[in-house]
Amino acid sequence: MATFEIILGFLSGLILLIILGWIFSFKTKGIVRIILNTVVGAIVLVLLNVLGVATIAVNPLNAVIIGFFGVFGVLGVWLITMFL
């Protein structure tokens, strides 16, 4: 069992390193755009919850999904919460 945990930890660290390398390879304009989209996405989620249109949890995962995909991210998160 310990070997499995070591391999899983190694693979998790490798995936995290690849993701961080990919994020840091962005230019400053791209990072600012993702951060801005994430903030706007969180605001849209709060507005949807306040207006009663949908009850979608405002959490970092949903905000990042919306930050990467924009309006399609909002629709995707909303559809996932509706059907799951």
NUMI-734551 format. One record per residue: residue in one letter; chain; x negated, y, z of N, C-alpha, C in turn. Coordinates in steps of 0.1 Angstrom, whole numbers. Layout:
BEGIN
{resn: A	chain: A	nu: X	nv: Y	nw: Z	cau: X	cav: Y	caw: Z	cu: X	cv: Y	cw: Z}
...
This chain:
BEGIN
{resn: M	chain: A	nu: -8	nv: -12	nw: 0	cau: 0	cav: 0	caw: 0	cu: -9	cv: 13	cw: 0}
{resn: A	chain: A	nu: -20	nv: 12	nw: 6	cau: -29	cav: 24	caw: 7	cu: -34	cv: 27	cw: -7}
{resn: T	chain: A	nu: -37	nv: 17	nw: -15	cau: -42	cav: 20	caw: -29	cu: -31	cv: 27	cw: -37}
{resn: F	chain: A	nu: -19	nv: 24	nw: -35	cau: -8	cav: 30	caw: -43	cu: -7	cv: 45	cw: -38}
{resn: E	chain: A	nu: -8	nv: 48	nw: -25	cau: -7	cav: 61	caw: -20	cu: -19	cv: 70	cw: -25}
{resn: I	chain: A	nu: -31	nv: 64	nw: -26	cau: -42	cav: 71	caw: -31	cu: -41	cv: 74	cw: -46}
{resn: I	chain: A	nu: -36	nv: 65	nw: -54	cau: -34	cav: 67	caw: -68	cu: -23	cv: 78	cw: -70}
{resn: L	chain: A	nu: -12	nv: 77	nw: -62	cau: -1	cav: 86	caw: -63	cu: -6	cv: 100	cw: -59}
{resn: G	chain: A	nu: -14	nv: 101	nw: -49	cau: -20	cav: 114	caw: -45	cu: -29	cv: 120	cw: -56}
{resn: F	chain: A	nu: -37	nv: 112	nw: -62	cau: -46	cav: 116	caw: -72	cu: -38	cv: 121	cw: -84}
{resn: L	chain: A	nu: -28	nv: 114	nw: -88	cau: -20	cav: 118	caw: -100	cu: -12	cv: 131	cw: -97}
{resn: S	chain: A	nu: -7	nv: 132	nw: -85	cau: 0	cav: 144	caw: -81	cu: -9	cv: 156	cw: -81}
{resn: G	chain: A	nu: -21	nv: 155	nw: -76	cau: -31	cav: 165	caw: -77	cu: -35	cv: 169	cw: -91}
{resn: L	chain: A	nu: -37	nv: 159	nw: -99	cau: -40	cav: 161	caw: -113	cu: -29	cv: 169	cw: -120}
{resn: I	chain: A	nu: -17	nv: 165	nw: -118	cau: -6	cav: 172	caw: -124	cu: -5	cv: 186	cw: -120}
{resn: L	chain: A	nu: -7	nv: 188	nw: -107	cau: -7	cav: 202	caw: -101	cu: -18	cv: 210	cw: -107}
{resn: L	chain: A	nu: -30	nv: 205	nw: -109	cau: -41	cav: 211	caw: -115	cu: -38	cv: 215	cw: -129}
{resn: I	chain: A	nu: -32	nv: 206	nw: -137	cau: -29	cav: 209	caw: -151	cu: -18	cv: 221	cw: -151}
{resn: I	chain: A	nu: -8	nv: 220	nw: -143	cau: 2	cav: 231	caw: -142	cu: -4	cv: 244	cw: -139}
{resn: L	chain: A	nu: -13	nv: 244	nw: -129	cau: -19	cav: 257	caw: -125	cu: -29	cv: 262	cw: -136}
{resn: G	chain: A	nu: -36	nv: 253	nw: -142	cau: -44	cav: 258	caw: -153	cu: -36	cv: 263	cw: -165}
{resn: W	chain: A	nu: -25	nv: 257	nw: -167	cau: -16	cav: 262	caw: -178	cu: -10	cv: 276	cw: -174}
{resn: I	chain: A	nu: -6	nv: 278	nw: -161	cau: -1	cav: 291	caw: -157	cu: -12	cv: 302	cw: -158}
{resn: F	chain: A	nu: -24	nv: 298	nw: -153	cau: -35	cav: 308	caw: -153	cu: -40	cv: 311	cw: -167}
{resn: S	chain: A	nu: -37	nv: 303	nw: -177	cau: -42	cav: 306	caw: -190	cu: -33	cv: 316	cw: -197}
{resn: F	chain: A	nu: -22	nv: 320	nw: -191	cau: -13	cav: 330	caw: -196	cu: -20	cv: 343	cw: -195}
{resn: K	chain: A	nu: -17	nv: 352	nw: -204	cau: -22	cav: 366	caw: -203	cu: -13	cv: 373	cw: -192}
{resn: T	chain: A	nu: -17	nv: 384	nw: -188	cau: -10	cav: 391	caw: -177	cu: 4	cv: 395	cw: -182}
{resn: K	chain: A	nu: 6	nv: 398	nw: -194	cau: 19	cav: 401	caw: -199	cu: 29	cv: 389	cw: -198}
{resn: G	chain: A	nu: 24	nv: 377	nw: -200	cau: 32	cav: 365	caw: -199	cu: 36	cv: 362	cw: -185}
{resn: I	chain: A	nu: 26	nv: 364	nw: -176	cau: 29	cav: 362	caw: -162	cu: 39	cv: 372	cw: -156}
{resn: V	chain: A	nu: 38	nv: 384	nw: -160	cau: 47	cav: 395	caw: -156	cu: 61	cv: 392	cw: -161}
{resn: R	chain: A	nu: 62	nv: 387	nw: -174	cau: 75	cav: 384	caw: -180	cu: 81	cv: 372	cw: -172}
{resn: I	chain: A	nu: 74	nv: 362	nw: -168	cau: 79	cav: 351	caw: -161	cu: 84	cv: 355	cw: -147}
{resn: I	chain: A	nu: 76	nv: 364	nw: -140	cau: 80	cav: 368	caw: -127	cu: 93	cv: 377	cw: -128}
{resn: L	chain: A	nu: 93	nv: 386	nw: -138	cau: 105	cav: 394	caw: -140	cu: 117	cv: 386	cw: -144}
{resn: N	chain: A	nu: 116	nv: 376	nw: -152	cau: 127	cav: 367	caw: -156	cu: 132	cv: 360	cw: -143}
{resn: T	chain: A	nu: 123	nv: 355	nw: -135	cau: 126	cav: 348	caw: -123	cu: 134	cv: 357	cw: -113}
{resn: V	chain: A	nu: 130	nv: 369	nw: -112	cau: 138	cav: 379	caw: -103	cu: 151	cv: 381	cw: -109}
{resn: V	chain: A	nu: 152	nv: 384	nw: -122	cau: 165	cav: 386	caw: -128	cu: 174	cv: 374	cw: -127}
{resn: G	chain: A	nu: 168	nv: 362	nw: -129	cau: 176	cav: 350	caw: -127	cu: 182	cv: 348	cw: -113}
{resn: A	chain: A	nu: 174	nv: 351	nw: -103	cau: 179	cav: 351	caw: -89	cu: 190	cv: 360	cw: -87}
{resn: I	chain: A	nu: 189	nv: 372	nw: -93	cau: 200	cav: 382	caw: -92	cu: 212	cv: 377	cw: -99}
{resn: V	chain: A	nu: 211	nv: 371	nw: -110	cau: 222	cav: 366	caw: -118	cu: 229	cv: 355	cw: -110}
{resn: L	chain: A	nu: 221	nv: 346	nw: -103	cau: 227	cav: 336	caw: -95	cu: 235	cv: 341	cw: -83}
{resn: V	chain: A	nu: 229	nv: 352	nw: -77	cau: 236	cav: 358	caw: -66	cu: 249	cv: 364	cw: -71}
{resn: L	chain: A	nu: 249	nv: 371	nw: -82	cau: 261	cav: 377	caw: -88	cu: 271	cv: 366	cw: -91}
{resn: L	chain: A	nu: 267	nv: 355	nw: -97	cau: 277	cav: 345	caw: -100	cu: 283	cv: 339	cw: -87}
{resn: N	chain: A	nu: 275	nv: 338	nw: -77	cau: 281	cav: 333	caw: -64	cu: 290	cv: 344	cw: -58}
{resn: V	chain: A	nu: 287	nv: 356	nw: -58	cau: 295	cav: 367	caw: -52	cu: 308	cv: 368	cw: -60}
{resn: L	chain: A	nu: 308	nv: 368	nw: -73	cau: 320	cav: 370	caw: -81	cu: 329	cv: 357	cw: -81}
{resn: G	chain: A	nu: 323	nv: 346	nw: -76	cau: 331	cav: 334	caw: -75	cu: 332	cv: 326	cw: -88}
{resn: V	chain: A	nu: 324	nv: 330	nw: -98	cau: 324	cav: 323	caw: -111	cu: 319	cv: 309	cw: -109}
{resn: A	chain: A	nu: 308	nv: 307	nw: -101	cau: 302	cav: 294	caw: -99	cu: 295	cv: 295	cw: -85}
{resn: T	chain: A	nu: 294	nv: 283	nw: -79	cau: 286	cav: 282	caw: -67	cu: 273	cv: 275	cw: -70}
{resn: I	chain: A	nu: 263	nv: 282	nw: -72	cau: 250	cav: 277	caw: -76	cu: 240	cv: 281	cw: -65}
{resn: A	chain: A	nu: 233	nv: 272	nw: -59	cau: 223	cav: 275	caw: -49	cu: 212	cv: 284	cw: -54}
{resn: V	chain: A	nu: 209	nv: 294	nw: -46	cau: 197	cav: 303	caw: -50	cu: 185	cv: 297	cw: -43}
{resn: N	chain: A	nu: 177	nv: 290	nw: -50	cau: 165	cav: 284	caw: -45	cu: 153	cv: 286	cw: -54}
{resn: P	chain: A	nu: 141	nv: 284	nw: -50	cau: 130	cav: 287	caw: -59	cu: 130	cv: 279	cw: -72}
{resn: L	chain: A	nu: 135	nv: 266	nw: -71	cau: 135	cav: 258	caw: -83	cu: 144	cv: 264	cw: -94}
{resn: N	chain: A	nu: 156	nv: 267	nw: -90	cau: 166	cav: 273	caw: -99	cu: 161	cv: 286	cw: -104}
{resn: A	chain: A	nu: 155	nv: 294	nw: -96	cau: 149	cav: 307	caw: -100	cu: 138	cv: 305	cw: -111}
{resn: V	chain: A	nu: 129	nv: 296	nw: -108	cau: 119	cav: 293	caw: -118	cu: 124	cv: 288	cw: -131}
{resn: I	chain: A	nu: 134	nv: 279	nw: -130	cau: 140	cav: 274	caw: -143	cu: 146	cv: 285	cw: -151}
{resn: I	chain: A	nu: 153	nv: 294	nw: -144	cau: 159	cav: 305	caw: -151	cu: 148	cv: 315	cw: -156}
{resn: G	chain: A	nu: 137	nv: 316	nw: -148	cau: 126	cav: 325	caw: -152	cu: 120	cv: 320	cw: -165}
{resn: F	chain: A	nu: 118	nv: 307	nw: -167	cau: 112	cav: 301	caw: -179	cu: 121	cv: 301	cw: -190}
{resn: F	chain: A	nu: 134	nv: 299	nw: -188	cau: 143	cav: 297	caw: -199	cu: 153	cv: 308	cw: -201}
{resn: G	chain: A	nu: 153	nv: 318	nw: -193	cau: 162	cav: 330	caw: -194	cu: 177	cv: 326	cw: -193}
{resn: V	chain: A	nu: 185	nv: 331	nw: -203	cau: 199	cav: 329	caw: -203	cu: 202	cv: 315	cw: -204}
{resn: F	chain: A	nu: 195	nv: 308	nw: -212	cau: 197	cav: 293	caw: -214	cu: 194	cv: 286	cw: -201}
{resn: G	chain: A	nu: 185	nv: 291	nw: -193	cau: 183	cav: 285	caw: -180	cu: 195	cv: 286	cw: -171}
{resn: V	chain: A	nu: 201	nv: 298	nw: -171	cau: 213	cav: 300	caw: -163	cu: 224	cv: 291	cw: -167}
{resn: L	chain: A	nu: 226	nv: 289	nw: -180	cau: 236	cav: 280	caw: -185	cu: 233	cv: 266	cw: -182}
{resn: G	chain: A	nu: 220	nv: 262	nw: -183	cau: 216	cav: 249	caw: -180	cu: 218	cv: 245	cw: -165}
{resn: V	chain: A	nu: 214	nv: 254	nw: -156	cau: 216	cav: 252	caw: -142	cu: 230	cv: 251	cw: -138}
{resn: W	chain: A	nu: 238	nv: 260	nw: -144	cau: 253	cav: 260	caw: -142	cu: 259	cv: 247	cw: -147}
{resn: L	chain: A	nu: 255	nv: 242	nw: -159	cau: 261	cav: 230	caw: -164	cu: 256	cv: 218	cw: -155}
{resn: I	chain: A	nu: 244	nv: 218	nw: -151	cau: 239	cav: 207	caw: -142	cu: 247	cv: 206	cw: -129}
{resn: T	chain: A	nu: 250	nv: 218	nw: -123	cau: 257	cav: 218	caw: -110	cu: 272	cv: 215	cw: -113}
{resn: M	chain: A	nu: 277	nv: 217	nw: -125	cau: 291	cav: 214	caw: -127	cu: 293	cv: 199	cw: -129}
{resn: F	chain: A	nu: 283	nv: 192	nw: -135	cau: 285	cav: 178	caw: -139	cu: 279	cv: 169	cw: -129}
{resn: L	chain: A	nu: 270	nv: 173	nw: -121	cau: 263	cav: 164	caw: -111	cu: 268	cv: 166	cw: -97}
